[in-house]
């Protein structure tokens, strides 16, 4: 891949192209949608946390994996 989508920024990656910004936006929309859907039927904060965990964590892990592969840094 010739163009970088992300650059390393401490422990996270920062988007530097429209593709990277698009992926971050899609991940944020997905996480917000999951939060709203789970929180609607939750009775407590812990219900919400346990409900969103299986969706949000893999989404963010996938985003980090894509960012690390498209950052151009040697790994």
C-alpha positions as CSV (number, residue, x, y, z in Angstrom):
1,X,0.0,0.0,0.0
2,X,1.6,3.2,-1.1
3,X,-0.4,5.8,0.9
4,X,-0.7,5.9,4.7
5,X,-4.1,6.1,6.2
6,X,-2.9,6.5,9.8
7,X,0.2,7.6,11.7
8,X,1.3,6.4,15.0
9,X,0.5,8.9,17.8
10,X,1.6,7.6,21.1
11,X,-0.3,4.3,21.8
12,X,-3.0,5.1,19.2
13,X,-3.1,6.0,15.6
14,X,-4.3,9.2,14.1
15,X,-6.0,9.3,10.7
16,X,-4.2,11.3,8.0
17,X,-6.3,10.5,4.9
18,X,-10.0,10.5,4.0
19,X,-9.9,6.7,4.2
20,X,-8.7,6.8,7.8
21,X,-11.2,9.4,8.7
22,X,-14.0,7.4,7.1
23,X,-13.0,4.3,9.1
24,X,-12.9,6.2,12.4
25,X,-16.3,7.8,11.6
26,X,-17.8,4.4,10.8
27,X,-16.5,2.9,14.0
28,X,-17.8,5.9,16.0
29,X,-21.2,5.6,14.4
30,X,-21.3,1.9,15.1
31,X,-20.3,2.3,18.7
32,X,-22.8,5.0,19.3
33,X,-25.6,2.9,17.7
34,X,-24.7,0.0,19.9
35,X,-24.6,2.2,23.0
36,X,-28.0,3.6,22.2
37,X,-29.6,0.2,21.4
38,X,-28.2,-1.4,24.6
39,X,-28.8,1.5,26.9
40,X,-32.4,1.7,25.9
41,X,-33.1,-1.6,27.6
42,X,-30.5,-1.4,30.5
43,X,-31.4,-0.9,34.1
44,X,-28.0,0.2,35.3
45,X,-24.6,1.4,34.2
46,X,-23.2,-2.0,34.6
47,X,-25.9,-3.5,32.4
48,X,-24.9,-1.0,29.7
49,X,-21.2,-1.7,30.1
50,X,-21.7,-5.5,29.9
51,X,-24.0,-5.0,27.0
52,X,-21.8,-2.9,24.8
53,X,-18.5,-4.6,25.7
54,X,-18.8,-7.6,23.2
55,X,-19.5,-5.1,20.3
56,X,-17.4,-2.1,21.1
57,X,-14.1,-3.8,22.1
58,X,-13.8,-5.9,18.9
59,X,-14.8,-2.9,16.8
60,X,-12.0,-0.8,18.3
61,X,-9.5,-3.7,18.1
62,X,-10.3,-4.1,14.4
63,X,-9.9,-0.4,13.9
64,X,-6.5,-0.5,15.7
65,X,-5.4,-3.5,13.6
66,X,-6.3,-1.7,10.3
67,X,-4.6,1.5,11.5
68,X,-1.4,-0.4,12.4
69,X,-1.4,-2.1,9.0
70,X,-1.9,1.1,7.1
71,X,0.3,3.4,9.1
72,X,3.4,2.6,7.1
73,X,5.5,1.9,10.2
74,X,7.6,-1.2,10.4
75,X,6.1,-3.6,12.9
